[in-house]
């Protein structure tokens, strides 16, 4: 069995050090280059009410919650995210717009137009049938639509002994369409297991940007486990985060070598200010993190 970490900072440091010391330098789709390992896992203990939010460098944890709830809504457009001040998806949409129109609009003007022009946002904010569209409207070869998230919540209530409490965004016939508009899902599959009165979770990622994306991915997965536990009358358990290609972009390596020299902090505690009764009622304003004291960190460039 792999070690179960009580502090996410320790797990994060160990992974980054493994990549720095033993990773393979590789080319990649973006042309940036990465240092990569294949096959990594973190087991993070959330049974004491804590949230595994990395503090070795500042993590915008509320942004990660807004993003995962956007996915849970089934949205296929970044406009609702931009309206909340979340711009982590803008670069992919902007890149497509510039490439297809030749208009070298600024990032700020592009986002403002997404908010002001419904017709523009319908076309240029579209992500393809990725993430949320697959989670809430997965379409089979027979044309039947499945709301996978609703099915998971029903299993947690009615068949908590099931080994099929899974939802996934990896729908092979639609992967090329996803890639055209944004990216095929990175964290693509979630599985849950009820053990006693605890809900345990596994998240699977095909590709993990460990300098930028990983801390968001962990926070989102942990929040989702806590939310599903709350909606199912359970307690949060252990989050296992599994990665296939775990990498640092070459232009992040020096900065991340500095980050892991910071001392670890205990995980902050998750506090529910208001408890939603349904998934649709969930909102980032309903939670706080108590005791979160992250280190400041200079921004890293996004590889698009």
VMD Tcl script that draws the C-alpha trace (Angstrom):
set ca {
  {0.00 0.00 0.00}
  {1.19 3.51 -0.76}
  {1.72 5.99 2.03}
  {-1.32 7.99 3.10}
  {-0.29 11.62 3.59}
  {-1.86 13.77 6.29}
  {-0.28 16.90 4.76}
  {-0.68 17.51 1.05}
  {2.44 19.71 1.05}
  {4.55 16.64 1.86}
  {2.97 14.64 -0.95}
  {3.39 17.50 -3.41}
  {7.04 18.00 -2.48}
  {7.80 14.29 -2.85}
  {6.22 14.20 -6.32}
  {7.99 17.32 -7.57}
  {11.30 16.02 -6.28}
  {10.70 12.69 -8.03}
  {10.09 14.48 -11.33}
  {13.11 16.76 -10.91}
  {15.46 13.95 -9.95}
  {14.22 11.06 -12.07}
  {12.05 12.53 -14.82}
  {12.75 12.18 -18.54}
  {13.12 15.33 -20.63}
  {10.60 15.06 -23.44}
  {9.06 17.02 -26.30}
  {5.35 17.77 -26.13}
  {2.37 19.07 -28.07}
  {2.89 22.71 -26.98}
  {6.54 22.84 -28.07}
  {7.60 23.91 -24.57}
  {9.16 20.64 -23.45}
  {8.62 18.79 -20.18}
  {10.36 16.72 -17.57}
  {8.07 13.76 -17.06}
  {7.47 10.53 -15.18}
  {4.83 7.99 -16.11}
  {2.71 6.65 -13.28}
  {2.37 8.51 -9.98}
  {-0.09 8.51 -7.11}
  {-0.96 10.54 -4.02}
  {-3.14 9.26 -1.19}
  {-4.44 12.18 0.86}
  {-6.21 11.78 4.19}
  {-9.31 13.98 4.55}
  {-10.90 12.07 7.43}
  {-10.11 14.78 9.98}
  {-12.15 17.39 8.09}
  {-9.12 18.88 6.40}
  {-8.80 19.95 2.77}
  {-5.61 19.03 0.87}
  {-4.88 22.46 -0.57}
  {-1.20 23.01 -1.39}
  {0.40 25.86 0.56}
  {4.02 25.46 -0.60}
  {2.82 27.88 -3.25}
  {-0.40 29.86 -3.24}
  {-3.33 27.93 -4.66}
  {-6.46 29.80 -5.72}
  {-8.64 27.16 -4.12}
  {-11.91 29.01 -4.65}
  {-11.15 29.10 -8.38}
  {-10.77 25.30 -8.37}
  {-14.19 24.96 -6.71}
  {-15.81 27.31 -9.22}
  {-14.29 25.30 -12.05}
  {-15.44 21.90 -10.79}
  {-18.95 23.21 -10.10}
  {-19.01 24.64 -13.63}
  {-18.22 21.15 -14.87}
  {-20.86 19.62 -12.60}
  {-23.43 22.00 -14.13}
  {-22.89 20.35 -17.52}
  {-21.77 23.57 -19.21}
  {-19.89 23.43 -22.51}
  {-19.00 27.13 -22.58}
  {-16.45 29.19 -20.63}
  {-18.65 32.30 -20.47}
  {-20.13 31.39 -17.04}
  {-16.59 30.94 -15.70}
  {-15.39 34.28 -17.07}
  {-18.46 35.91 -15.54}
  {-17.20 34.67 -12.14}
  {-13.73 36.06 -12.75}
  {-12.26 32.65 -13.58}
  {-10.07 33.00 -16.67}
  {-8.00 29.80 -16.57}
  {-9.71 28.52 -19.76}
  {-9.41 31.73 -21.75}
  {-6.07 30.98 -23.43}
  {-7.36 27.97 -25.38}
  {-10.46 29.80 -26.61}
  {-8.40 32.88 -27.50}
  {-5.84 30.81 -29.39}
  {-8.61 29.24 -31.51}
  {-10.24 32.60 -32.17}
  {-7.00 34.22 -33.32}
  {-6.06 31.24 -35.49}
  {-9.46 31.01 -37.21}
  {-10.16 34.74 -37.66}
  {-6.71 36.34 -37.86}
  {-7.90 38.98 -35.37}
  {-5.14 39.48 -32.77}
  {-7.57 40.74 -30.14}
  {-6.16 41.22 -26.64}
  {-6.99 38.74 -23.91}
  {-8.87 41.38 -21.93}
  {-10.95 42.51 -24.91}
  {-11.70 38.89 -25.82}
  {-13.04 38.18 -22.33}
  {-15.09 41.39 -22.30}
  {-16.67 40.42 -25.60}
  {-17.49 36.95 -24.26}
  {-19.44 38.66 -21.49}
  {-21.12 41.33 -23.61}
  {-22.01 39.45 -26.81}
  {-24.10 36.29 -26.45}
  {-23.64 35.29 -30.09}
  {-19.88 35.72 -29.85}
  {-19.65 33.69 -26.63}
  {-21.81 30.91 -28.07}
  {-19.26 30.40 -30.85}
  {-15.93 31.33 -29.27}
  {-16.58 30.29 -25.67}
  {-17.58 26.79 -26.71}
  {-15.31 24.06 -25.30}
  {-16.56 21.15 -27.36}
  {-18.34 18.28 -25.69}
  {-15.75 18.02 -22.96}
  {-15.88 17.67 -19.17}
  {-19.34 18.88 -18.08}
  {-21.07 17.87 -21.29}
  {-19.81 14.31 -20.83}
  {-20.50 14.21 -17.09}
  {-24.15 15.27 -17.45}
  {-24.96 14.28 -21.05}
  {-22.80 11.31 -22.07}
  {-24.09 10.03 -25.43}
  {-23.79 6.41 -26.41}
  {-23.68 4.89 -29.87}
  {-27.46 4.35 -29.67}
  {-28.01 8.07 -29.07}
  {-29.07 7.57 -25.48}
  {-27.98 10.28 -23.05}
  {-26.75 9.45 -19.54}
  {-26.43 11.91 -16.67}
  {-23.49 10.17 -15.05}
  {-23.26 12.45 -12.02}
  {-26.93 11.97 -11.13}
  {-26.39 8.23 -11.48}
  {-23.40 8.35 -9.10}
  {-25.36 10.25 -6.45}
  {-28.22 7.75 -6.77}
  {-25.83 4.82 -6.32}
  {-24.33 6.45 -3.24}
  {-27.82 6.62 -1.74}
  {-29.29 3.33 -2.96}
  {-26.39 0.94 -3.70}
  {-23.47 2.12 -1.61}
  {-21.78 -1.30 -1.90}
  {-21.46 -0.89 -5.68}
  {-18.08 -1.02 -7.41}
  {-19.49 0.94 -10.33}
  {-19.77 4.39 -8.76}
  {-17.93 6.07 -11.62}
  {-18.28 8.97 -14.00}
  {-15.96 9.77 -16.89}
  {-15.37 12.40 -19.56}
  {-13.30 10.09 -21.77}
  {-15.68 9.43 -24.65}
  {-13.44 8.23 -27.54}
  {-15.74 9.09 -30.47}
  {-15.81 12.72 -29.31}
  {-12.15 13.20 -28.32}
  {-11.14 14.81 -31.62}
  {-14.01 17.30 -31.33}
  {-12.91 18.18 -27.79}
  {-9.33 18.73 -28.97}
  {-10.49 21.07 -31.74}
  {-12.12 23.48 -29.31}
  {-10.03 23.16 -26.15}
  {-8.39 20.03 -24.75}
  {-9.40 16.42 -24.21}
  {-10.05 15.99 -20.47}
  {-6.93 15.78 -18.30}
  {-8.60 14.60 -15.08}
  {-11.06 12.40 -16.89}
  {-12.52 9.83 -14.48}
  {-13.74 9.74 -10.87}
  {-14.61 6.65 -8.84}
  {-16.08 6.43 -5.34}
  {-16.34 3.76 -2.68}
  {-18.29 3.78 0.58}
  {-16.36 2.17 3.44}
  {-18.38 2.15 6.63}
  {-19.69 5.70 6.96}
  {-16.87 7.21 4.88}
  {-16.75 8.15 1.21}
  {-13.40 7.49 -0.47}
  {-12.48 8.78 -3.92}
  {-10.06 8.14 -6.75}
  {-9.40 10.69 -9.49}
  {-7.60 9.62 -12.68}
  {-5.55 12.04 -14.79}
  {-4.06 11.15 -18.17}
  {-1.79 14.23 -18.09}
  {-0.86 16.43 -15.14}
  {0.87 19.81 -15.28}
  {2.37 19.54 -11.80}
  {3.61 23.13 -11.64}
  {0.27 24.78 -12.41}
  {-2.65 22.41 -12.73}
  {-2.08 19.75 -10.08}
  {-2.81 21.89 -7.02}
  {-6.13 22.93 -8.62}
  {-6.95 19.33 -9.56}
  {-6.35 18.06 -6.03}
  {-8.43 20.83 -4.48}
  {-11.31 20.26 -6.91}
  {-11.28 16.49 -6.37}
  {-11.21 16.88 -2.60}
  {-14.05 19.40 -2.64}
  {-16.12 17.09 -4.84}
  {-15.54 14.16 -2.46}
  {-16.62 16.36 0.45}
  {-19.68 17.61 -1.42}
  {-20.81 14.14 -2.50}
  {-20.26 12.88 1.05}
  {-22.38 15.72 2.42}
  {-25.19 15.06 -0.09}
  {-25.10 11.32 0.73}
  {-24.98 11.56 4.52}
  {-21.39 10.30 4.68}
  {-18.06 11.53 6.00}
  {-15.08 12.31 3.73}
  {-12.40 9.65 3.58}
  {-9.15 9.29 1.62}
  {-8.63 10.92 -1.77}
  {-6.35 9.01 -4.14}
  {-5.10 11.10 -7.04}
  {-3.65 8.96 -9.85}
  {-1.54 10.39 -12.67}
  {-0.33 8.82 -15.91}
  {2.02 11.45 -17.40}
  {3.05 13.67 -14.47}
  {5.28 16.48 -15.69}
  {6.85 19.88 -15.17}
  {7.13 22.18 -18.15}
  {10.74 23.08 -18.82}
  {10.11 26.76 -18.07}
  {8.69 25.83 -14.64}
  {11.58 23.66 -13.43}
  {13.71 26.30 -11.71}
  {10.73 27.88 -9.95}
  {9.42 24.53 -8.72}
  {12.85 23.57 -7.40}
  {12.54 26.67 -5.20}
  {8.96 25.88 -4.16}
  {9.82 22.52 -2.63}
  {12.34 24.18 -0.33}
  {9.46 25.85 1.53}
  {8.40 24.20 4.81}
  {5.16 22.21 4.88}
  {2.02 23.42 6.61}
  {-0.83 21.37 8.01}
  {-3.84 21.09 5.73}
  {-6.48 23.77 6.30}
  {-9.87 22.72 7.66}
  {-12.93 22.79 5.43}
  {-15.78 24.80 6.94}
  {-19.30 24.66 5.52}
  {-20.86 28.11 5.95}
  {-24.07 26.84 4.37}
  {-24.82 23.22 3.49}
  {-26.43 22.64 0.10}
  {-29.22 20.08 -0.09}
  {-28.68 19.30 -3.79}
  {-25.81 19.46 -6.25}
  {-27.49 22.30 -8.12}
  {-27.51 24.39 -4.92}
  {-23.75 24.05 -4.38}
  {-21.71 27.26 -4.61}
  {-18.16 28.22 -3.70}
  {-19.44 30.85 -1.25}
  {-20.77 28.06 0.97}
  {-17.29 26.98 2.09}
  {-14.27 28.50 3.77}
  {-10.80 27.22 4.49}
  {-9.69 27.74 8.06}
  {-5.96 28.03 8.67}
  {-4.81 28.32 5.07}
  {-1.50 30.24 5.00}
  {0.13 29.77 1.58}
  {3.52 31.03 0.42}
  {3.53 33.72 -2.24}
  {4.67 32.48 -5.61}
  {5.47 34.15 -8.89}
  {3.09 33.27 -11.74}
  {4.01 30.48 -14.14}
  {3.35 30.69 -17.87}
  {0.55 28.49 -19.22}
  {1.58 26.16 -22.05}
  {-1.15 26.25 -24.71}
}
mol new
graphics top color blue
foreach p $ca { graphics top sphere $p radius 0.5 }
foreach p [lrange $ca 0 end-1] q [lrange $ca 1 end] { graphics top cylinder $p $q radius 0.2 }
display resetview
